[in-house]
Amino acid sequence: MTEAPKRARGWTQARRRLLGAVLGCPVVLTSTVRAEPDWPSRPLRLVVPFAPGGGADATARFVAQELGEALGQPVAVDNRGGGGGTLGAMAVLAAPADGYTLFHATPGPLVTNPLLMPALPYDAERDFAPVSLLVRAAYVLAVHPAVPAGSLAELIAMARAQPGRLAFSSAGIGAGSHLAGELLRIETGIDLAHVPYRGTGPSVQDVVAGQVPMTIDSLSVLIPLVRAGRLRALGVTTRQRVAELPEVPAIAETLPGFEVTVMNGLVVRSGTPEAIVDRLSQAVVRIMASPAAARRFAGTGTRPEGSTPAALGAVLEQERRTWRGVIARAGIRLE
């Protein structure tokens, strides 16, 4: 069950081809523009750096609908998957800094890609301006029911008794599920093997099938499997327990200070007029505090959380500090 399955292999060549395509595309950077007095006077575009159907896409579509109503102009969702979010980021940077092109940002293109891909054709800190947080969510550490560990402490004891024999799956090298697993390995000092896949779906499917014993992935993905008894949850990665799985302890109850959350935010190109950034931020804060947002995310393990631009900037900086250290200590690299 700990041997890397065949479907996890071959991702490296595909990643290389995709990264080559990304780095071969020029980024068109235009100068700062002045805010239109009647902005917005035409439809907006919200770029999502992933294919349709995932959690980020679902959140973006809710935000686009509500933001369009708040601004009086439609907001179209533009899915630009590829390069771990890099193609979507480049699409935003190729547009004018006029507030009409928005970016549904996750840690990949703004935090971890710059740490893993030093030749990226953009500077994540310089080229994007934060607008607002959108949502936060927990990850869940889950094991196949055949794993004889009923708690995190028992899992740690198992791993220490058999170094390198216990493996965890992830959505790919550098993905949030990979980094969360590496942080767990570092904080506990245990020797875990990593089995990377090309996406969350196959990663989780093979844990359910018993091909890999454990994974750490988003709460919204794993809740149905845990409730159906197809996986056993041993811990959530937020500081406190979550309402959706109240019987599952926080990992921090065993490892004080341990915390990993899934973050989605809204950013624009740097140089976008401050008045537009402020208007967008205020609209998003109202949306994410609305009854509609509460209804939309109820029971999913995802918490709507609008913020000021400065607050999102601080979250991104904290994410960079955390994952810079994990990537360095774990020796993670895109081969």
Residue pairs with C-beta under 8 A, 6 or more apart in sequence:
1 144
1 146
1 167
1 210
1 211
1 212
1 213
2 165
2 166
2 167
2 193
2 212
2 213
4 167
4 193
4 195
4 212
5 195
5 206
5 211
5 212
7 197
7 202
7 206
8 169
8 195
8 196
8 197
8 198
8 202
8 206
11 172
11 173
11 196
11 197
11 198
12 335
14 198
15 172
15 173
15 334
18 82
18 83
19 83
19 86
19 117
19 334
21 82
21 83
22 82
22 83
22 86
22 87
22 90
22 120
22 121
23 119
23 120
23 121
25 87
25 90
25 121
26 121
27 90
27 93
27 94
27 121
27 122
28 93
28 94
29 93
29 127
30 95
30 96
30 97
31 97
31 271
32 97
32 271
32 272
32 273
33 96
33 97
33 98
33 271
33 272
33 273
34 273
35 99
35 273
35 275
35 276
36 98
39 98
39 99
39 275
39 276
39 279
40 71
40 72
40 73
40 99
40 100
41 73
42 73
42 100
43 73
43 74
43 75
43 76
43 100
44 67
44 68
44 71
44 73
44 74
44 75
44 76
44 99
44 100
44 101
44 102
45 75
45 76
45 78
45 95
45 100
45 101
45 102
46 60
46 63
46 64
46 67
46 75
46 76
46 77
46 78
46 102
46 103
46 104
47 78
47 80
47 88
47 91
47 92
47 101
47 102
47 103
47 104
48 56
48 57
48 60
48 77
48 78
48 79
48 80
48 88
48 104
49 56
49 80
49 81
49 82
49 85
49 86
49 87
49 88
49 89
49 103
49 104
49 105
49 106
49 108
49 109
50 56
50 57
50 79
50 81
50 85
50 88
50 106
51 57
51 79
51 81
52 79
54 200
55 137
55 218
55 220
55 221
55 262
55 302
56 104
56 106
56 264
57 77
57 79
59 104
59 134
59 135
59 264
59 302
60 77
60 104
60 264
61 77
62 293
62 296
63 75
63 104
63 134
63 266
63 284
63 287
64 75
64 76
64 77
65 75
66 287
66 290
66 292
66 293
67 75
67 280
67 283
67 284
67 287
68 74
68 75
70 283
70 286
70 287
71 279
71 283
75 102
78 91
80 87
80 88
80 91
81 87
81 88
82 88
83 113
84 108
84 109
84 112
84 113
84 172
84 174
84 175
85 106
85 108
85 109
85 113
86 109
86 113
86 117
86 120
88 103
88 104
88 109
89 103
89 109
89 110
89 122
89 124
89 128
90 121
90 122
91 101
92 101
92 102
92 103
92 128
92 267
92 268
92 269
93 122
93 127
93 269
95 101
95 269
96 269
97 268
97 269
97 270
97 271
97 272
98 272
98 273
98 276
99 268
99 272
99 273
99 276
99 277
99 280
101 268
101 269
102 131
102 266
102 267
102 268
102 280
103 128
103 266
103 267
103 268
104 134
104 264
104 265
104 266
105 128
105 264
105 265
105 266
105 267
106 262
106 263
106 264
106 265
107 176
107 263
107 319
107 323
108 174
108 175
108 176
109 124
110 124
110 128
110 267
110 316
111 124
111 316
111 319
111 320
111 323
112 174
112 176
112 179
112 323
112 327
113 120
113 124
113 174
114 120
114 123
114 124
114 125
115 320
115 323
115 324
115 327
116 173
116 174
116 327
116 332
116 333
116 334
117 334
125 320
126 270
127 269
127 270
128 267
128 268
128 269
128 270
129 267
129 268
129 269
129 270
129 271
129 272
129 277
129 309
130 265
130 266
130 267
130 309
130 310
130 312
130 313
130 316
131 265
131 266
131 267
131 268
131 277
131 280
131 281
131 284
131 309
131 312
132 265
132 266
132 280
132 281
132 284
132 285
132 288
132 306
132 307
132 308
132 309
132 312
133 263
133 264
133 265
133 266
133 288
133 305
133 306
133 307
133 311
133 312
133 315
134 264
134 265
134 266
134 284
134 288
134 304
134 305
134 306
135 262
135 263
135 264
135 288
135 297
135 302
135 303
135 304
135 305
136 261
136 262
136 263
136 264
136 302
136 303
136 305
137 218
137 219
137 220
137 261
137 262
137 300
137 301
137 302
137 303
138 218
138 219
138 236
138 237
138 238
138 242
138 261
138 262
138 301
139 176
139 177
139 180
139 216
139 217
139 218
139 219
139 236
139 237
139 260
139 261
139 262
140 216
140 217
140 218
140 219
140 222
140 223
140 226
140 233
140 235
140 236
140 237
140 245
140 248
141 152
141 155
141 184
141 214
141 215
141 216
141 233
141 234
141 235
141 236
141 237
141 251
142 207
142 214
142 215
142 216
142 217
142 222
142 225
142 226
142 231
142 232
142 233
142 234
143 149
143 155
143 207
143 213
143 214
143 231
143 232
143 234
144 207
144 208
144 210
144 212
144 213
144 214
144 231
144 232
145 229
145 230
145 231
145 232
146 210
146 213
147 155
147 158
147 213
147 214
147 232
148 154
148 158
149 155
149 157
149 158
149 234
150 232
150 234
151 234
151 249
151 254
152 234
152 235
152 249
152 251
152 254
152 255
153 254
155 166
155 214
155 234
156 188
156 190
156 254
158 166
159 165
159 166
159 188
159 190
159 191
159 192
160 190
163 190
163 191
164 191
164 192
164 193
165 193
166 190
166 192
166 193
166 213
166 214
167 192
167 193
167 194
167 195
167 212
167 213
167 214
168 181
168 192
168 193
168 194
168 195
168 212
168 213
168 214
168 215
168 216
169 177
169 195
169 196
169 197
169 203
169 204
169 206
169 207
169 212
169 214
169 215
170 177
170 178
170 181
170 194
170 195
170 196
170 197
170 203
170 215
170 216
170 217
171 177
171 178
171 196
171 197
171 198
171 199
171 200
171 203
171 217
172 178
172 196
172 197
172 198
172 199
173 196
173 332
173 334
173 335
174 327
174 332
174 334
175 196
176 218
176 260
176 262
177 200
177 203
177 215
177 216
177 217
177 218
178 194
178 196
178 332
179 260
179 323
179 326
179 327
179 332
180 216
180 237
180 260
181 192
181 194
181 215
181 216
182 194
182 326
182 330
182 332
183 258
183 260
183 322
183 326
184 192
184 216
184 251
184 255
184 258
185 191
185 192
185 330
186 326
186 329
186 330
187 255
187 258
188 255
195 203
195 206
195 212
196 203
197 203
197 206
200 217
200 218
200 221
203 212
203 215
203 217
204 215
204 217
204 221
204 222
204 225
206 212
207 213
207 214
207 215
207 231
208 225
208 230
208 231
215 222
216 237
216 260
218 262
218 301
219 236
219 242
219 244
219 245
219 300
219 301
219 302
220 300
220 301
220 302
222 231
222 233
223 244
223 245
223 300
223 301
225 231
226 232
226 233
226 245
226 248
233 245
233 248
234 248
235 248
235 249
235 250
235 251
235 253
235 254
236 242
236 245
236 248
236 249
236 250
236 251
237 250
237 251
237 258
237 259
237 260
237 261
238 250
238 252
238 259
238 261
239 250
239 252
239 259
240 250
240 252
241 248
241 249
241 250
242 248
242 301
244 299
244 300
244 301
245 301
250 258
251 258
252 258
252 259
262 302
263 315
263 319
265 312
265 315
265 316
266 280
266 284
266 312
267 312
268 276
268 277
268 280
277 309
278 309
281 306
281 307
281 308
281 309
284 306
285 306
285 307
285 308
286 306
287 293
287 306
288 304
288 305
288 306
289 304
289 306
293 304
294 304
296 304
297 303
297 304
307 315
326 332
